[in-house]
Amino acid sequence: MGILTWILVGLVAGFIAKAIHPGKDPGGFIVTILIGIGGAILGGFVSSLFGFGTVDGFNFGSLIIAILGAVLLLWLYRRFSTRRA
């Protein structure tokens, strides 16, 4: 998958993850995009380990995997960033 597809899937996944898991995040829109991209990578890695599939393009299955990874990453980010503050 090309870098532009990763960014697009990450942007959409980050936006949807933020809607599913609302709240204040330091960093704003850029951090949301980065969390979405990281979530797409994390979701693809974890789902391929368990044999559920991978993030292999802009399709429904890849988007769901990326969203789940982004929600998990957003939750972890909030959990550890609030402890430091």
PyMOL Python script that loads the backbone (N, CA, C, O; Angstrom):
from pymol import cmd

cmd.read_pdbstr("""\
ATOM      1  N   MET A   1       0.856  -1.162   0.000  1.00  0.00           N
ATOM      2  CA  MET A   1       0.000   0.000   0.000  1.00  0.00           C
ATOM      3  C   MET A   1       0.903   1.226   0.000  1.00  0.00           C
ATOM      4  O   MET A   1       1.902   1.271   0.718  1.00  0.00           O
ATOM      5  N   GLY A   2       0.549   2.213  -0.805  1.00  0.00           N
ATOM      6  CA  GLY A   2       1.352   3.416  -0.910  1.00  0.00           C
ATOM      7  C   GLY A   2       1.182   4.334   0.297  1.00  0.00           C
ATOM      8  O   GLY A   2       0.227   4.215   1.064  1.00  0.00           O
ATOM      9  N   ILE A   3       2.120   5.239   0.439  1.00  0.00           N
ATOM     10  CA  ILE A   3       2.115   6.138   1.587  1.00  0.00           C
ATOM     11  C   ILE A   3       0.875   7.033   1.588  1.00  0.00           C
ATOM     12  O   ILE A   3       0.351   7.353   2.655  1.00  0.00           O
ATOM     13  N   LEU A   4       0.404   7.437   0.425  1.00  0.00           N
ATOM     14  CA  LEU A   4      -0.796   8.275   0.374  1.00  0.00           C
ATOM     15  C   LEU A   4      -2.037   7.511   0.835  1.00  0.00           C
ATOM     16  O   LEU A   4      -2.928   8.088   1.459  1.00  0.00           O
ATOM     17  N   THR A   5      -2.093   6.232   0.530  1.00  0.00           N
ATOM     18  CA  THR A   5      -3.213   5.416   0.997  1.00  0.00           C
ATOM     19  C   THR A   5      -3.163   5.256   2.507  1.00  0.00           C
ATOM     20  O   THR A   5      -4.198   5.322   3.172  1.00  0.00           O
ATOM     21  N   TRP A   6      -1.952   5.042   3.066  1.00  0.00           N
ATOM     22  CA  TRP A   6      -1.812   4.954   4.525  1.00  0.00           C
ATOM     23  C   TRP A   6      -2.281   6.242   5.184  1.00  0.00           C
ATOM     24  O   TRP A   6      -2.977   6.204   6.198  1.00  0.00           O
ATOM     25  N   ILE A   7      -1.903   7.385   4.612  1.00  0.00           N
ATOM     26  CA  ILE A   7      -2.302   8.670   5.182  1.00  0.00           C
ATOM     27  C   ILE A   7      -3.808   8.846   5.084  1.00  0.00           C
ATOM     28  O   ILE A   7      -4.438   9.317   6.031  1.00  0.00           O
ATOM     29  N   LEU A   8      -4.390   8.476   3.958  1.00  0.00           N
ATOM     30  CA  LEU A   8      -5.836   8.601   3.787  1.00  0.00           C
ATOM     31  C   LEU A   8      -6.592   7.677   4.741  1.00  0.00           C
ATOM     32  O   LEU A   8      -7.539   8.110   5.398  1.00  0.00           O
ATOM     33  N   VAL A   9      -6.191   6.428   4.822  1.00  0.00           N
ATOM     34  CA  VAL A   9      -6.833   5.488   5.751  1.00  0.00           C
ATOM     35  C   VAL A   9      -6.621   5.960   7.191  1.00  0.00           C
ATOM     36  O   VAL A   9      -7.538   5.889   8.009  1.00  0.00           O
ATOM     37  N   GLY A  10      -5.420   6.440   7.501  1.00  0.00           N
ATOM     38  CA  GLY A  10      -5.132   6.946   8.841  1.00  0.00           C
ATOM     39  C   GLY A  10      -5.948   8.168   9.187  1.00  0.00           C
ATOM     40  O   GLY A  10      -6.407   8.305  10.321  1.00  0.00           O
ATOM     41  N   LEU A  11      -6.140   9.063   8.231  1.00  0.00           N
ATOM     42  CA  LEU A  11      -6.955  10.253   8.455  1.00  0.00           C
ATOM     43  C   LEU A  11      -8.397   9.882   8.763  1.00  0.00           C
ATOM     44  O   LEU A  11      -8.986  10.385   9.720  1.00  0.00           O
ATOM     45  N   VAL A  12      -8.954   9.013   7.958  1.00  0.00           N
ATOM     46  CA  VAL A  12     -10.338   8.580   8.168  1.00  0.00           C
ATOM     47  C   VAL A  12     -10.451   7.797   9.481  1.00  0.00           C
ATOM     48  O   VAL A  12     -11.378   8.025  10.258  1.00  0.00           O
ATOM     49  N   ALA A  13      -9.526   6.891   9.728  1.00  0.00           N
ATOM     50  CA  ALA A  13      -9.557   6.085  10.957  1.00  0.00           C
ATOM     51  C   ALA A  13      -9.387   6.972  12.184  1.00  0.00           C
ATOM     52  O   ALA A  13     -10.081   6.773  13.181  1.00  0.00           O
ATOM     53  N   GLY A  14      -8.490   7.937  12.136  1.00  0.00           N
ATOM     54  CA  GLY A  14      -8.296   8.844  13.255  1.00  0.00           C
ATOM     55  C   GLY A  14      -9.523   9.695  13.521  1.00  0.00           C
ATOM     56  O   GLY A  14      -9.895   9.909  14.674  1.00  0.00           O
ATOM     57  N   PHE A  15     -10.154  10.180  12.464  1.00  0.00           N
ATOM     58  CA  PHE A  15     -11.370  10.978  12.603  1.00  0.00           C
ATOM     59  C   PHE A  15     -12.499  10.161  13.221  1.00  0.00           C
ATOM     60  O   PHE A  15     -13.184  10.637  14.126  1.00  0.00           O
ATOM     61  N   ILE A  16     -12.696   8.942  12.743  1.00  0.00           N
ATOM     62  CA  ILE A  16     -13.761   8.076  13.271  1.00  0.00           C
ATOM     63  C   ILE A  16     -13.432   7.636  14.696  1.00  0.00           C
ATOM     64  O   ILE A  16     -14.326   7.569  15.540  1.00  0.00           O
ATOM     65  N   ALA A  17     -12.163   7.333  14.975  1.00  0.00           N
ATOM     66  CA  ALA A  17     -11.768   6.947  16.335  1.00  0.00           C
ATOM     67  C   ALA A  17     -12.027   8.091  17.311  1.00  0.00           C
ATOM     68  O   ALA A  17     -12.459   7.859  18.440  1.00  0.00           O
ATOM     69  N   LYS A  18     -11.765   9.318  16.881  1.00  0.00           N
ATOM     70  CA  LYS A  18     -12.022  10.490  17.729  1.00  0.00           C
ATOM     71  C   LYS A  18     -13.516  10.646  17.976  1.00  0.00           C
ATOM     72  O   LYS A  18     -13.920  11.059  19.062  1.00  0.00           O
ATOM     73  N   ALA A  19     -14.346  10.321  16.983  1.00  0.00           N
ATOM     74  CA  ALA A  19     -15.793  10.394  17.152  1.00  0.00           C
ATOM     75  C   ALA A  19     -16.294   9.284  18.083  1.00  0.00           C
ATOM     76  O   ALA A  19     -17.218   9.504  18.866  1.00  0.00           O
ATOM     77  N   ILE A  20     -15.695   8.108  18.002  1.00  0.00           N
ATOM     78  CA  ILE A  20     -16.083   6.990  18.865  1.00  0.00           C
ATOM     79  C   ILE A  20     -15.622   7.224  20.293  1.00  0.00           C
ATOM     80  O   ILE A  20     -16.333   6.900  21.244  1.00  0.00           O
ATOM     81  N   HIS A  21     -14.429   7.789  20.439  1.00  0.00           N
ATOM     82  CA  HIS A  21     -13.804   7.987  21.751  1.00  0.00           C
ATOM     83  C   HIS A  21     -13.531   9.482  21.931  1.00  0.00           C
ATOM     84  O   HIS A  21     -12.375   9.902  21.893  1.00  0.00           O
ATOM     85  N   PRO A  22     -14.595  10.303  22.128  1.00  0.00           N
ATOM     86  CA  PRO A  22     -14.399  11.754  22.192  1.00  0.00           C
ATOM     87  C   PRO A  22     -13.708  12.187  23.479  1.00  0.00           C
ATOM     88  O   PRO A  22     -13.692  11.455  24.468  1.00  0.00           O
ATOM     89  N   GLY A  23     -13.153  13.358  23.448  1.00  0.00           N
ATOM     90  CA  GLY A  23     -12.493  13.927  24.607  1.00  0.00           C
ATOM     91  C   GLY A  23     -11.400  14.884  24.183  1.00  0.00           C
ATOM     92  O   GLY A  23     -11.137  15.064  22.994  1.00  0.00           O
ATOM     93  N   LYS A  24     -10.770  15.492  25.167  1.00  0.00           N
ATOM     94  CA  LYS A  24      -9.698  16.437  24.880  1.00  0.00           C
ATOM     95  C   LYS A  24      -8.387  15.699  24.672  1.00  0.00           C
ATOM     96  O   LYS A  24      -8.018  14.815  25.445  1.00  0.00           O
ATOM     97  N   ASP A  25      -7.698  16.081  23.613  1.00  0.00           N
ATOM     98  CA  ASP A  25      -6.381  15.535  23.312  1.00  0.00           C
ATOM     99  C   ASP A  25      -5.425  16.683  23.059  1.00  0.00           C
ATOM    100  O   ASP A  25      -5.751  17.602  22.308  1.00  0.00           O
ATOM    101  N   PRO A  26      -4.256  16.648  23.667  1.00  0.00           N
ATOM    102  CA  PRO A  26      -3.270  17.653  23.302  1.00  0.00           C
ATOM    103  C   PRO A  26      -2.737  17.370  21.906  1.00  0.00           C
ATOM    104  O   PRO A  26      -2.494  16.213  21.564  1.00  0.00           O
ATOM    105  N   GLY A  27      -2.555  18.382  21.114  1.00  0.00           N
ATOM    106  CA  GLY A  27      -2.001  18.190  19.780  1.00  0.00           C
ATOM    107  C   GLY A  27      -2.996  18.432  18.671  1.00  0.00           C
ATOM    108  O   GLY A  27      -2.596  18.815  17.572  1.00  0.00           O
ATOM    109  N   GLY A  28      -4.264  18.225  18.910  1.00  0.00           N
ATOM    110  CA  GLY A  28      -5.298  18.530  17.922  1.00  0.00           C
ATOM    111  C   GLY A  28      -5.317  17.624  16.713  1.00  0.00           C
ATOM    112  O   GLY A  28      -5.120  16.413  16.813  1.00  0.00           O
ATOM    113  N   PHE A  29      -5.560  18.237  15.567  1.00  0.00           N
ATOM    114  CA  PHE A  29      -5.813  17.532  14.319  1.00  0.00           C
ATOM    115  C   PHE A  29      -4.608  16.719  13.855  1.00  0.00           C
ATOM    116  O   PHE A  29      -4.769  15.588  13.396  1.00  0.00           O
ATOM    117  N   ILE A  30      -3.421  17.270  13.967  1.00  0.00           N
ATOM    118  CA  ILE A  30      -2.215  16.569  13.508  1.00  0.00           C
ATOM    119  C   ILE A  30      -1.993  15.305  14.325  1.00  0.00           C
ATOM    120  O   ILE A  30      -1.663  14.258  13.767  1.00  0.00           O
ATOM    121  N   VAL A  31      -2.167  15.390  15.628  1.00  0.00           N
ATOM    122  CA  VAL A  31      -2.005  14.206  16.488  1.00  0.00           C
ATOM    123  C   VAL A  31      -3.067  13.168  16.153  1.00  0.00           C
ATOM    124  O   VAL A  31      -2.788  11.969  16.171  1.00  0.00           O
ATOM    125  N   THR A  32      -4.288  13.618  15.847  1.00  0.00           N
ATOM    126  CA  THR A  32      -5.350  12.682  15.456  1.00  0.00           C
ATOM    127  C   THR A  32      -4.976  11.933  14.185  1.00  0.00           C
ATOM    128  O   THR A  32      -5.211  10.729  14.090  1.00  0.00           O
ATOM    129  N   ILE A  33      -4.397  12.624  13.208  1.00  0.00           N
ATOM    130  CA  ILE A  33      -3.960  11.967  11.975  1.00  0.00           C
ATOM    131  C   ILE A  33      -2.851  10.956  12.274  1.00  0.00           C
ATOM    132  O   ILE A  33      -2.871   9.831  11.775  1.00  0.00           O
ATOM    133  N   LEU A  34      -1.893  11.372  13.088  1.00  0.00           N
ATOM    134  CA  LEU A  34      -0.782  10.467  13.419  1.00  0.00           C
ATOM    135  C   LEU A  34      -1.264   9.247  14.194  1.00  0.00           C
ATOM    136  O   LEU A  34      -0.786   8.136  13.964  1.00  0.00           O
ATOM    137  N   ILE A  35      -2.202   9.448  15.107  1.00  0.00           N
ATOM    138  CA  ILE A  35      -2.776   8.317  15.842  1.00  0.00           C
ATOM    139  C   ILE A  35      -3.543   7.408  14.880  1.00  0.00           C
ATOM    140  O   ILE A  35      -3.488   6.186  15.015  1.00  0.00           O
ATOM    141  N   GLY A  36      -4.247   7.981  13.925  1.00  0.00           N
ATOM    142  CA  GLY A  36      -4.952   7.167  12.932  1.00  0.00           C
ATOM    143  C   GLY A  36      -4.011   6.349  12.077  1.00  0.00           C
ATOM    144  O   GLY A  36      -4.269   5.173  11.817  1.00  0.00           O
ATOM    145  N   ILE A  37      -2.914   6.961  11.631  1.00  0.00           N
ATOM    146  CA  ILE A  37      -1.927   6.227  10.829  1.00  0.00           C
ATOM    147  C   ILE A  37      -1.283   5.132  11.666  1.00  0.00           C
ATOM    148  O   ILE A  37      -1.131   4.000  11.208  1.00  0.00           O
ATOM    149  N   GLY A  38      -0.906   5.474  12.898  1.00  0.00           N
ATOM    150  CA  GLY A  38      -0.343   4.462  13.802  1.00  0.00           C
ATOM    151  C   GLY A  38      -1.339   3.359  14.096  1.00  0.00           C
ATOM    152  O   GLY A  38      -0.969   2.189  14.197  1.00  0.00           O
ATOM    153  N   GLY A  39      -2.612   3.733  14.236  1.00  0.00           N
ATOM    154  CA  GLY A  39      -3.659   2.732  14.467  1.00  0.00           C
ATOM    155  C   GLY A  39      -3.838   1.808  13.286  1.00  0.00           C
ATOM    156  O   GLY A  39      -4.074   0.612  13.459  1.00  0.00           O
ATOM    157  N   ALA A  40      -3.729   2.354  12.078  1.00  0.00           N
ATOM    158  CA  ALA A  40      -3.828   1.510  10.884  1.00  0.00           C
ATOM    159  C   ALA A  40      -2.684   0.507  10.850  1.00  0.00           C
ATOM    160  O   ALA A  40      -2.878  -0.662  10.516  1.00  0.00           O
ATOM    161  N   ILE A  41      -1.498   0.972  11.197  1.00  0.00           N
ATOM    162  CA  ILE A  41      -0.334   0.076  11.217  1.00  0.00           C
ATOM    163  C   ILE A  41      -0.487  -0.962  12.326  1.00  0.00           C
ATOM    164  O   ILE A  41      -0.282  -2.155  12.102  1.00  0.00           O
ATOM    165  N   LEU A  42      -0.850  -0.495  13.532  1.00  0.00           N
ATOM    166  CA  LEU A  42      -1.032  -1.402  14.669  1.00  0.00           C
ATOM    167  C   LEU A  42      -2.163  -2.403  14.403  1.00  0.00           C
ATOM    168  O   LEU A  42      -2.008  -3.599  14.649  1.00  0.00           O
ATOM    169  N   GLY A  43      -3.277  -1.916  13.907  1.00  0.00           N
ATOM    170  CA  GLY A  43      -4.413  -2.802  13.612  1.00  0.00           C
ATOM    171  C   GLY A  43      -4.066  -3.838  12.559  1.00  0.00           C
ATOM    172  O   GLY A  43      -4.436  -5.004  12.689  1.00  0.00           O
ATOM    173  N   GLY A  44      -3.355  -3.419  11.512  1.00  0.00           N
ATOM    174  CA  GLY A  44      -2.937  -4.362  10.476  1.00  0.00           C
ATOM    175  C   GLY A  44      -1.977  -5.406  10.999  1.00  0.00           C
ATOM    176  O   GLY A  44      -2.069  -6.580  10.639  1.00  0.00           O
ATOM    177  N   PHE A  45      -1.049  -4.984  11.852  1.00  0.00           N
ATOM    178  CA  PHE A  45      -0.074  -5.915  12.423  1.00  0.00           C
ATOM    179  C   PHE A  45      -0.753  -6.933  13.340  1.00  0.00           C
ATOM    180  O   PHE A  45      -0.521  -8.136  13.216  1.00  0.00           O
ATOM    181  N   VAL A  46      -1.594  -6.448  14.262  1.00  0.00           N
ATOM    182  CA  VAL A  46      -2.250  -7.339  15.223  1.00  0.00           C
ATOM    183  C   VAL A  46      -3.225  -8.281  14.518  1.00  0.00           C
ATOM    184  O   VAL A  46      -3.277  -9.471  14.828  1.00  0.00           O
ATOM    185  N   SER A  47      -4.000  -7.746  13.565  1.00  0.00           N
ATOM    186  CA  SER A  47      -4.971  -8.613  12.884  1.00  0.00           C
ATOM    187  C   SER A  47      -4.288  -9.648  11.997  1.00  0.00           C
ATOM    188  O   SER A  47      -4.804 -10.753  11.829  1.00  0.00           O
ATOM    189  N   SER A  48      -3.138  -9.306  11.432  1.00  0.00           N
ATOM    190  CA  SER A  48      -2.426 -10.309  10.636  1.00  0.00           C
ATOM    191  C   SER A  48      -1.802 -11.377  11.526  1.00  0.00           C
ATOM    192  O   SER A  48      -1.675 -12.531  11.117  1.00  0.00           O
ATOM    193  N   LEU A  49      -1.407 -10.992  12.752  1.00  0.00           N
ATOM    194  CA  LEU A  49      -0.884 -11.996  13.692  1.00  0.00           C
ATOM    195  C   LEU A  49      -1.947 -13.031  14.052  1.00  0.00           C
ATOM    196  O   LEU A  49      -1.650 -14.218  14.182  1.00  0.00           O
ATOM    197  N   PHE A  50      -3.189 -12.569  14.211  1.00  0.00           N
ATOM    198  CA  PHE A  50      -4.278 -13.463  14.590  1.00  0.00           C
ATOM    199  C   PHE A  50      -5.016 -14.045  13.387  1.00  0.00           C
ATOM    200  O   PHE A  50      -5.978 -14.791  13.564  1.00  0.00           O
ATOM    201  N   GLY A  51      -4.588 -13.720  12.169  1.00  0.00           N
ATOM    202  CA  GLY A  51      -5.176 -14.283  10.967  1.00  0.00           C
ATOM    203  C   GLY A  51      -6.497 -13.675  10.542  1.00  0.00           C
ATOM    204  O   GLY A  51      -7.252 -14.309   9.804  1.00  0.00           O
ATOM    205  N   PHE A  52      -6.801 -12.455  10.990  1.00  0.00           N
ATOM    206  CA  PHE A  52      -8.063 -11.805  10.618  1.00  0.00           C
ATOM    207  C   PHE A  52      -7.963 -11.011   9.327  1.00  0.00           C
ATOM    208  O   PHE A  52      -8.992 -10.639   8.762  1.00  0.00           O
ATOM    209  N   GLY A  53      -6.790 -10.748   8.855  1.00  0.00           N
ATOM    210  CA  GLY A  53      -6.597  -9.959   7.643  1.00  0.00           C
ATOM    211  C   GLY A  53      -5.627  -8.827   7.900  1.00  0.00           C
ATOM    212  O   GLY A  53      -5.112  -8.668   9.007  1.00  0.00           O
ATOM    213  N   THR A  54      -5.384  -8.041   6.860  1.00  0.00           N
ATOM    214  CA  THR A  54      -4.438  -6.939   6.958  1.00  0.00           C
ATOM    215  C   THR A  54      -5.060  -5.680   6.387  1.00  0.00           C
ATOM    216  O   THR A  54      -6.122  -5.721   5.767  1.00  0.00           O
ATOM    217  N   VAL A  55      -4.390  -4.569   6.604  1.00  0.00           N
ATOM    218  CA  VAL A  55      -4.780  -3.317   5.976  1.00  0.00           C
ATOM    219  C   VAL A  55      -4.076  -3.298   4.628  1.00  0.00           C
ATOM    220  O   VAL A  55      -2.881  -3.014   4.547  1.00  0.00           O
ATOM    221  N   ASP A  56      -4.829  -3.606   3.558  1.00  0.00           N
ATOM    222  CA  ASP A  56      -4.205  -3.783   2.252  1.00  0.00           C
ATOM    223  C   ASP A  56      -4.779  -2.873   1.173  1.00  0.00           C
ATOM    224  O   ASP A  56      -4.639  -3.165  -0.015  1.00  0.00           O
ATOM    225  N   GLY A  57      -5.404  -1.806   1.554  1.00  0.00           N
ATOM    226  CA  GLY A  57      -5.963  -0.856   0.600  1.00  0.00           C
ATOM    227  C   GLY A  57      -7.104  -0.116   1.251  1.00  0.00           C
ATOM    228  O   GLY A  57      -7.402  -0.320   2.428  1.00  0.00           O
ATOM    229  N   PHE A  58      -7.732   0.735   0.491  1.00  0.00           N
ATOM    230  CA  PHE A  58      -8.852   1.501   1.033  1.00  0.00           C
ATOM    231  C   PHE A  58     -10.140   0.745   0.750  1.00  0.00           C
ATOM    232  O   PHE A  58     -10.830   1.007  -0.236  1.00  0.00           O
ATOM    233  N   ASN A  59     -10.452  -0.201   1.635  1.00  0.00           N
ATOM    234  CA  ASN A  59     -11.700  -0.952   1.533  1.00  0.00           C
ATOM    235  C   ASN A  59     -12.318  -1.057   2.923  1.00  0.00           C
ATOM    236  O   ASN A  59     -11.711  -0.631   3.905  1.00  0.00           O
ATOM    237  N   PHE A  60     -13.501  -1.612   3.012  1.00  0.00           N
ATOM    238  CA  PHE A  60     -14.242  -1.645   4.271  1.00  0.00           C
ATOM    239  C   PHE A  60     -13.520  -2.434   5.357  1.00  0.00           C
ATOM    240  O   PHE A  60     -13.442  -1.971   6.495  1.00  0.00           O
ATOM    241  N   GLY A  61     -12.999  -3.593   5.042  1.00  0.00           N
ATOM    242  CA  GLY A  61     -12.307  -4.417   6.027  1.00  0.00           C
ATOM    243  C   GLY A  61     -11.062  -3.735   6.573  1.00  0.00           C
ATOM    244  O   GLY A  61     -10.810  -3.753   7.778  1.00  0.00           O
ATOM    245  N   SER A  62     -10.290  -3.138   5.684  1.00  0.00           N
ATOM    246  CA  SER A  62      -9.088  -2.422   6.112  1.00  0.00           C
ATOM    247  C   SER A  62      -9.436  -1.224   6.976  1.00  0.00           C
ATOM    248  O   SER A  62      -8.738  -0.927   7.946  1.00  0.00           O
ATOM    249  N   LEU A  63     -10.506  -0.540   6.630  1.00  0.00           N
ATOM    250  CA  LEU A  63     -10.925   0.622   7.409  1.00  0.00           C
ATOM    251  C   LEU A  63     -11.358   0.219   8.808  1.00  0.00           C
ATOM    252  O   LEU A  63     -11.032   0.907   9.775  1.00  0.00           O
ATOM    253  N   ILE A  64     -12.088  -0.884   8.933  1.00  0.00           N
ATOM    254  CA  ILE A  64     -12.514  -1.362  10.253  1.00  0.00           C
ATOM    255  C   ILE A  64     -11.304  -1.738  11.102  1.00  0.00           C
ATOM    256  O   ILE A  64     -11.241  -1.388  12.281  1.00  0.00           O
ATOM    257  N   ILE A  65     -10.350  -2.444  10.517  1.00  0.00           N
ATOM    258  CA  ILE A  65      -9.134  -2.817  11.230  1.00  0.00           C
ATOM    259  C   ILE A  65      -8.378  -1.569  11.671  1.00  0.00           C
ATOM    260  O   ILE A  65      -7.912  -1.491  12.808  1.00  0.00           O
ATOM    261  N   ALA A  66      -8.257  -0.593  10.771  1.00  0.00           N
ATOM    262  CA  ALA A  66      -7.546   0.642  11.093  1.00  0.00           C
ATOM    263  C   ALA A  66      -8.268   1.430  12.181  1.00  0.00           C
ATOM    264  O   ALA A  66      -7.621   2.009  13.053  1.00  0.00           O
ATOM    265  N   ILE A  67      -9.592   1.461  12.143  1.00  0.00           N
ATOM    266  CA  ILE A  67     -10.371   2.173  13.167  1.00  0.00           C
ATOM    267  C   ILE A  67     -10.184   1.520  14.525  1.00  0.00           C
ATOM    268  O   ILE A  67      -9.979   2.211  15.523  1.00  0.00           O
ATOM    269  N   LEU A  68     -10.253   0.199  14.573  1.00  0.00           N
ATOM    270  CA  LEU A  68     -10.049  -0.496  15.848  1.00  0.00           C
ATOM    271  C   LEU A  68      -8.649  -0.238  16.399  1.00  0.00           C
ATOM    272  O   LEU A  68      -8.481  -0.021  17.599  1.00  0.00           O
ATOM    273  N   GLY A  69      -7.660  -0.261  15.535  1.00  0.00           N
ATOM    274  CA  GLY A  69      -6.301   0.048  15.966  1.00  0.00           C
ATOM    275  C   GLY A  69      -6.176   1.492  16.432  1.00  0.00           C
ATOM    276  O   GLY A  69      -5.488   1.762  17.417  1.00  0.00           O
ATOM    277  N   ALA A  70      -6.826   2.420  15.745  1.00  0.00           N
ATOM    278  CA  ALA A  70      -6.765   3.829  16.128  1.00  0.00           C
ATOM    279  C   ALA A  70      -7.474   4.082  17.451  1.00  0.00           C
ATOM    280  O   ALA A  70      -7.001   4.882  18.258  1.00  0.00           O
ATOM    281  N   VAL A  71      -8.600   3.415  17.687  1.00  0.00           N
ATOM    282  CA  VAL A  71      -9.300   3.564  18.966  1.00  0.00           C
ATOM    283  C   VAL A  71      -8.414   3.044  20.098  1.00  0.00           C
ATOM    284  O   VAL A  71      -8.307   3.680  21.147  1.00  0.00           O
ATOM    285  N   LEU A  72      -7.787   1.905  19.890  1.00  0.00           N
ATOM    286  CA  LEU A  72      -6.886   1.349  20.894  1.00  0.00           C
ATOM    287  C   LEU A  72      -5.710   2.288  21.148  1.00  0.00           C
ATOM    288  O   LEU A  72      -5.350   2.541  22.297  1.00  0.00           O
ATOM    289  N   LEU A  73      -5.119   2.799  20.087  1.00  0.00           N
ATOM    290  CA  LEU A  73      -3.985   3.702  20.229  1.00  0.00           C
ATOM    291  C   LEU A  73      -4.394   5.020  20.885  1.00  0.00           C
ATOM    292  O   LEU A  73      -3.640   5.567  21.689  1.00  0.00           O
ATOM    293  N   LEU A  74      -5.576   5.533  20.553  1.00  0.00           N
ATOM    294  CA  LEU A  74      -6.085   6.758  21.172  1.00  0.00           C
ATOM    295  C   LEU A  74      -6.324   6.542  22.661  1.00  0.00           C
ATOM    296  O   LEU A  74      -6.017   7.413  23.475  1.00  0.00           O
ATOM    297  N   TRP A  75      -6.866   5.393  23.015  1.00  0.00           N
ATOM    298  CA  TRP A  75      -7.102   5.081  24.425  1.00  0.00           C
ATOM    299  C   TRP A  75      -5.777   5.011  25.181  1.00  0.00           C
ATOM    300  O   TRP A  75      -5.651   5.562  26.274  1.00  0.00           O
ATOM    301  N   LEU A  76      -4.791   4.331  24.595  1.00  0.00           N
ATOM    302  CA  LEU A  76      -3.478   4.243  25.226  1.00  0.00           C
ATOM    303  C   LEU A  76      -2.820   5.609  25.345  1.00  0.00           C
ATOM    304  O   LEU A  76      -2.206   5.919  26.366  1.00  0.00           O
ATOM    305  N   TYR A  77      -2.946   6.424  24.307  1.00  0.00           N
ATOM    306  CA  TYR A  77      -2.366   7.769  24.319  1.00  0.00           C
ATOM    307  C   TYR A  77      -2.966   8.611  25.445  1.00  0.00           C
ATOM    308  O   TYR A  77      -2.244   9.283  26.181  1.00  0.00           O
ATOM    309  N   ARG A  78      -4.276   8.567  25.570  1.00  0.00           N
ATOM    310  CA  ARG A  78      -4.928   9.333  26.629  1.00  0.00           C
ATOM    311  C   ARG A  78      -4.577   8.796  28.009  1.00  0.00           C
ATOM    312  O   ARG A  78      -4.379   9.568  28.947  1.00  0.00           O
ATOM    313  N   ARG A  79      -4.503   7.512  28.130  1.00  0.00           N
ATOM    314  CA  ARG A  79      -4.199   6.903  29.428  1.00  0.00           C
ATOM    315  C   ARG A  79      -2.817   7.304  29.921  1.00  0.00           C
ATOM    316  O   ARG A  79      -2.647   7.643  31.092  1.00  0.00           O
ATOM    317  N   PHE A  80      -1.831   7.269  29.035  1.00  0.00           N
ATOM    318  CA  PHE A  80      -0.474   7.586  29.454  1.00  0.00           C
ATOM    319  C   PHE A  80      -0.163   9.075  29.441  1.00  0.00           C
ATOM    320  O   PHE A  80       0.703   9.527  30.189  1.00  0.00           O
ATOM    321  N   SER A  81      -0.854   9.849  28.601  1.00  0.00           N
ATOM    322  CA  SER A  81      -0.587  11.291  28.583  1.00  0.00           C
ATOM    323  C   SER A  81      -1.226  11.991  29.779  1.00  0.00           C
ATOM    324  O   SER A  81      -0.717  13.024  30.212  1.00  0.00           O
ATOM    325  N   THR A  82      -2.323  11.465  30.328  1.00  0.00           N
ATOM    326  CA  THR A  82      -2.940  12.094  31.494  1.00  0.00           C
ATOM    327  C   THR A  82      -2.182  11.781  32.770  1.00  0.00           C
ATOM    328  O   THR A  82      -2.275  12.533  33.740  1.00  0.00           O
ATOM    329  N   ARG A  83      -1.442  10.700  32.791  1.00  0.00           N
ATOM    330  CA  ARG A  83      -0.641  10.366  33.976  1.00  0.00           C
ATOM    331  C   ARG A  83       0.522  11.324  34.156  1.00  0.00           C
ATOM    332  O   ARG A  83       0.912  11.641  35.279  1.00  0.00           O
ATOM    333  N   ARG A  84       1.073  11.784  33.037  1.00  0.00           N
ATOM    334  CA  ARG A  84       2.206  12.704  33.101  1.00  0.00           C
ATOM    335  C   ARG A  84       1.791  14.095  33.540  1.00  0.00           C
ATOM    336  O   ARG A  84       2.563  14.802  34.188  1.00  0.00           O
ATOM    337  N   ALA A  85       0.579  14.490  33.192  1.00  0.00           N
ATOM    338  CA  ALA A  85       0.127  15.855  33.488  1.00  0.00           C
ATOM    339  C   ALA A  85      -0.216  16.030  34.946  1.00  0.00           C
ATOM    340  O   ALA A  85      -0.613  17.119  35.361  1.00  0.00           O
TER     341      ALA A  85
END
""", "prot")
cmd.dss("prot")
cmd.show_as("cartoon", "prot")
cmd.util.cbc("prot")
cmd.orient("prot")
